[in-house]
Amino acid sequence: MSERTRTSRQRLFARGLALALSAGVALASLGLAAGAFAAAPTLSDEQFKDAQFIYFDRCSGCHGTLRKGATGPAINDEEMLKQKLSKLEETIFEGTDAGMPGWGRTGDLTQDQAKLMSKFLQLPAPIPPEMGLKEMKASWKVKVPVAERPKKQQHDYDIDNMFGVILRDAGKGAFIDGDSKELVSIVDTGYAVHIFRASATGRYFYTIGRDGKVTMTDLYAKKPAVVAEARVCLDARSVDVSKYKGPKGDFIDKYALVGCYWPPQMVVLDGQTLEPLKVISTRSSTYDTNEYHPEPRVATIVASHHDPEWVVAIKETGMVWLVDYSDLDNLSMTQIATERFLHDGGWDATKRYLLIAANMRDQIAVVDTKEKKFVTKFETGVKPHPGRGANWDDPKYGPVSATTHLGEGLIVVYGSDPAGHPEHAWKVLREEETGGPGLFLKTHPNSNHVWTDATLAKDEGDNQQICVFKKDDFDAGANCWQATDRGKIVHFEYNKAGDEVWTAVWDKDGEIIVYDDKTLEVKKRIKGDWLVSPTGKWNVYNTVHDVY
C-alpha cells in the first residue's frame, strides 16, 4: 500500500473515529508509556493511531472492538503477550487455514505494518467512547428536504434494474444502469460501506459504513444524490428499513434501523430524513452461560414480512431479537435464544424463516419469524458464511438453501421446506467443494446456476476464481475458472431479469465483470478510474423483494 493511499484511507476513516481518537487513545492515557508493562512493546502516539486505524479497518469485524473474539478468536493483550512478536507478525502477514486472510499476501499490509500490528496486539485495547442521540444529531444533515424532492423520477433509467456498488476504500458508492452498464452517479458515503439496502418502495438506497455513517440516496433525482446522512455509531455494518403494510398499519419506508458494532446498540431513524429517534442497547448476557457481555454487536438485520418488526441477530450473545417498531414509545421485543456468534443470514424462499450462520459454532440457526420462536440448528462446515444465502428447488429434495464457508472451500445444501418436505427440512443434503474458502454465493429464480467466490483462498490465484454449480445436476460438481489475474473476486448479484451476473475484482484499480448467466461468457467489463476497490453490489429490484 502506498503512503498516499494509506494516508487517504486514514483520513476517510478518521471521520468515523474522530471521537475515539480524541477521547483518550494516547499512550499516556492508557498507562503504556515508560514501560507500564515490562514485556509489552512501546509505540509512539502516531504509531498507535496508525495501528488502531488498521485494526478497525481489517480486524475488528472478526475479533471485536474490544478484541474479545467472535468470528475470530479473542486476541487480548494478555494472550498476545504469550506469543512471540515474530509469530504474530507471521500470522498477520500470511493468514491461517481457519479462514483469516493473509493481509500481507493480499497486498493490504506491508511487512512493516504487520510488524506494527503484532506490537499493537500486545497492548491493551483502547475503549472507544459511547454515543447518544445528542452526538448523533450533531452529525445529522438533511441535504434535500422531503418537500423539495421530486414527485416522480427525473430520468429514463429503469430504477428496478439499477445497481448500487460499494467503492470501499474511497468512501463512496456508485450507481450503475443495469441495462446500458453506464455510470449514473457517484456519491459520498461512509468509509468501507458494508451494504446497500433499498427502501420498500425502491426509491431510496441506504448505505452504512464501518465508520457508522448512514446515507440515503434518492434514485428519483436526475442524478441520484444523497439527500440525508447521519453518523450514529463509531463502527457498524447493518441497516434495513421498515417494510410492513397490513392490518397493523402502513410502515412502508417509515423507519430505518442501524445496527452498531460500537457502541453495542441499535439506532432507529426516520426513514425519510434519517433523524435519529431512539437508541436500543444490546448489552446483555449470553444465551447459554448467562454471563454479561459488554460488546454484543448487531450482525444481520432483515425486515419481517409478517409483522411490523425487524429481525435482528445479536452476534456475541446468540440472540435473535424481533423488534416491534409499531410503537416506539412503548417498544416491545421478542428475544429468541439460538446460538452464539451469529453473523450473516437471510430468508428462506417463503420469507418466513431466518437462516443465519453461527459461524464460530459451525452451525446454521433457524428462526420462525411468523410463530416467533427458535426452530433448530445444525452443523454445516467450518465457519459458514452464506451472505444473504441462496434458495432454489432441488429436483430430488424440493426447496433448499445453501451456504459457503470461511474456513474451507465447501458449499453445503440443506432442506428448507418444513411444510412440503418435512423429511428433508433443516438437514444437510448435498456437499460439494468450491475453489476455496469464500464469502458469498448467489442464485436467482430464473437461473439454473449457483455462483460462489473463493475470496479467502490462500493459494495464489485461487481467490481470483469463480465456481458455478448447476441446480439440476449439483452432484456433477463445480465449473471453476480464473476470472482475473489481479485482486480478488468477491460477491455476486443478478440483474432484475436473472439472466446476468455481476461480480467485482476487488483491488485499488477495480473492475466489474458482467457474465451471461446461461453461457457463463463475459458480456461486459466495466472499468474506470472511479472504480476504486469495488466489493458488494446490489440490484434494486432484487434487494426490495429479497430475491436470493
Sequence and secondary structure as in RCSB ss.txt:
>XXXX:A:sequence
MSERTRTSRQRLFARGLALALSAGVALASLGLAAGAFAAAPTLSDEQFKDAQFIYFDRCSGCHGTLRKGATGPAI
NDEEMLKQKLSKLEETIFEGTDAGMPGWGRTGDLTQDQAKLMSKFLQLPAPIPPEMGLKEMKASWKVKVPVAERP
KKQQHDYDIDNMFGVILRDAGKGAFIDGDSKELVSIVDTGYAVHIFRASATGRYFYTIGRDGKVTMTDLYAKKPA
VVAEARVCLDARSVDVSKYKGPKGDFIDKYALVGCYWPPQMVVLDGQTLEPLKVISTRSSTYDTNEYHPEPRVAT
IVASHHDPEWVVAIKETGMVWLVDYSDLDNLSMTQIATERFLHDGGWDATKRYLLIAANMRDQIAVVDTKEKKFV
TKFETGVKPHPGRGANWDDPKYGPVSATTHLGEGLIVVYGSDPAGHPEHAWKVLREEETGGPGLFLKTHPNSNHV
WTDATLAKDEGDNQQICVFKKDDFDAGANCWQATDRGKIVHFEYNKAGDEVWTAVWDKDGEIIVYDDKTLEVKKR
IKGDWLVSPTGKWNVYNTVHDVY
>XXXX:A:secstr
  HHHHHHHHHHHHHHHHHHHTSS SHHHHT TTTSSTTS    HHHHHHHHHHIIIIIHHHH TTS  SSS   
 HHHHTTS HHHHHHHHHH  TTS   TTTTTSS HHHHHHHHHHTTS         HHHHHHH EESS GGGS 
SS SSSS GGGEEEEEEGGGTEEEEEETTT  EEEEEE  TTEEEEEE TTSSEEEEEETTSEEEEEETTSSS E
EEEEEE  SEEEEEEE   EETTEE TTTEEEEEEEESSEEEEEETTT  EEEEEE  EE TTT  EES   EEE
EEE SSSSEEEEEETTTTEEEEEE S GGG EEEEEE  SSEEEEEE TTS EEEEEEGGGTEEEEEETTTTEEE
EEEE SSSB  TT EEEEETTTEEEEEE BSSSSEEEEEE  TTT TTTBTSEEEEEE SSS S EE  TT SEE
EEE TT  STTGGGEEEEEEGGGGGG  EEEE  SSSEEEEEEE TTSSEEEEEEESSS EEEEEETTT  EEEE
E  TT  SEEEEEEHHHHHTT  
